[in-house]
Amino acid sequence: MQFVYLEDCGKEVVEIRGEQYNHIFKARRKKANDIIKCRNLKDKNLYSYAITSIDRRMAILKMLDSISLEVKPKRELELFWCGVESKTIEKTIPILNEIGVSKLSILMCQRSQKNIIYDLDRLKRIAIRSCEQCGRSDLIEIEVEKRCLKELLNNHNDIVVVDFEGENRVELLKENSRFLIGCEGGFSDEERELFSGHKRYKFGSEIILRSESAAVATLSMAMF
């Protein structure tokens, strides 16, 4: 663990209760007088806090010092992902966060599983735990896209579509920062008609990738 996330990090004195208390003192087994490194994932600072007192439900931390130490992706990468099962998103969030994706937008496409409800608070907690482990100082932004696919493509002509009918040109990944990944089963013929005017990329391998594998592979190559 590179640091502990504290929402109120930056204050001289911080009270820890509830879930944060359980995470620090039951899961991480911190004790009185321990010094912990903390971030709030909003500013660039890495804070040092001393645990001054602990009781059964609450602890008090006092700030010792802070340094400006930004650890974030060199490129701003954005992923538009056609909706897949919530559990698939949940297991992929840590990887996308570590790769350095700045923003994940989930949208419904024709072959997306219907009636999926995404718990954005849970997804945020998963991303926070990922930051604690990998050291990233900012947090991947996650949203459910309200625009339909047609409106999205009309508003962003720089989106690269990852599709079986695209071109195997790695420079499309190196030179662009917004990517659209289909759900399981890919895009429908009707949706492909919307791709006119957009760059399309395909993987050279004949192996068929799952949606999450395509997302991770695309962003992994684009980050370098």
Buried (B, 14 or more C-beta within 10 A) or exposed (E): EBBBBBEEBBBEEBEBEEEBBEBBBEEEEBEEEBEBBBBBBEBBBBBBBBBEEBEEEEBBBBBEEBEEEEBEBEEEBBBBBBBBBBEBBBEBBBBBBBBBBBBBBBBBBBBBBEEBEBEEEEBBBBBBBBBBBBBBBBBBEBEBBEBEBEEBBEEBEEBBBBBEEBEEBEEBBEEBBBBBBBBBBBBBEEBBEBBEEBBBBBBEEEEEBEBBBBBBBBBBBBBE
